[in-house]
Amino acid sequence: MQSDALLRSPVPTQPEPLPNGERLRILLVDDESNIREALAEYLMAINNHHVVTAGSGEQALAVFGCDAFDCAFLDLKMPGMSGVELLGKIKAQDPKLPVVIMTGFPSLDAAIDTMRQGASDFLIKPFNLGQVKLTLERVVREHRLLRENLRLAERVRNQEKIESLNRELSRRIHQQNTIHQISEAVDRLQTSEDIYQGMTDLAAKLLEVNRAAVLLLDRSTNHLLVIAEHGFPPRVVGRAAGRLGSGVPGKVAAEGEPMLGRPGVDAMLESVLPCQGAYLCLPIKIRGEVFGVMLVADKIDDRPIRGEDIFLLRFLLDKAGLSIENIALYESMVSNLHSTLGALVNAMEAKDPYTRQHSRRVTNLSVLSAQTMGLDMGQIEALRFAAYLHDIGKIGVKDNVLLKASSLSEDEYTQIKQHPVIGETIIQAMDLSSQERAIIRHHHEHWNGSGYPDGLAGESIPLLARVVAVSDAFDAMTTDRPYRKAKSQGAAVQELMRFAGTQFDPEVVRAFVEMLARYQPAALETREQRP
């Protein structure tokens, strides 16, 4: 009867097309062949849909597994597998597929059951083809919405993936920038005192913590001594804040691994370095051996210490450890070099009792003059090192010329004038700055260009060499020589002022005279008296 009712509705020769002209792939399952064929013909006539038919649930599953569909029409009552069973299996494979249930025995329970299984709509047999068209329109809308939702969901997933990648990229870029900042900052620290304080300041800035400290392990007492701090009272520097193997920093020093601590667990540490919240301790190592501990505490805004903080702090400590080792090696090398060169200068001056301590006095006068002139620390340190070596080239001058008690011949004076060049040759293999080398080569140049070895004039003579030239001349004039007695300091000052603008830089002479007036003359005296 259902079959006859359907067939009495003639199949239009050209049904009105559906909105948007979408062509669907439709699965049609019905055990009655005449209904199946008539409905398939009608569906194909609308927008030229592609219809695949099956006479049972088993046939439908075989077809469904080999093809992709946009919607399905299923008969509810079929021999063997029912429409509800088929609906469940189809939805298990494609949960978003719109499915229309066709039934001649409608009931509320059946409707609820099929809706629970995921059916989109019902067609009640007997039905006319107009109802089929309306149902198909709803299915098309649902298919379109589903497809759009899938596109939107995919777009959202892609956007989320892009945002996640961007966040990770930003994090890595920030991390690399931070690593670069650490490298640059540590490389700028030139002394061991600078590097320890620099480590605490860097850690506080980069990890955004309120407090940081460096504790060095004293192997003679096994105490951890505060060597630098940030955010703690300055008076804590030099105090013991831990003991090897005991407390949080002590265990870190003993085991060489980072540890988190919290207030109330380490009385010795907290009596010296009190923290408001959680703190982190990491070992500072050189060549795998622990020689100290870095402590950071109290994140800004009470945020927790993260894994990235530990990573950045490890990098800072590794970089700092290398710099500390290099600085220690350099300072040891410089100390040995100073000792060696000092011994050479002492050996040279020991030949002539009239010039003992000359280099030391010239260095002292030069440094005081530079301070009076307001020169920077780099220039003062260059003077402190190189002024002491200004006459080292005299080692290459023959003793019979260097120690001659009477006036020098022209040839002998020519030999003496070579000592700045010889001095530069002696120190050229050393890693001295251009300022330091200039002191040794040019301390006998004259303001008017009549000096040696290069005849430089005016401001083309390096400034520090001009400073040493005045101090050298003053000490020479105020020291006894075999061929003349020493001048008084007043007479020597008059000589300097008389030759300011010809032999000496007038501004350096002015500063030298001001320096002598500022300091007690007795404080400048380090010369040994001639026996």
PyMOL commands that set and color helices and strands:
alter all, ss='L'
color gray80, all
select helices_A, chain A and resi 2-7+19-21+33-45+57-64+83-93+108-117+129-188+192-206+234-236+247-255+267-272+300-302+307-350+353-355+358-373+377-389+392-396+399-402+410-416+419-427+434-442+458-460+463-477+489-498+506-518+521-524
alter helices_A, ss='H'
color red, helices_A
select strands_A, chain A and resi 25-29+50-54+71-75+99-103+121-124+209-218+223-230+240-243+259-261+279-286+289-299
alter strands_A, ss='S'
color yellow, strands_A
deselect
rebuild
show_as cartoon
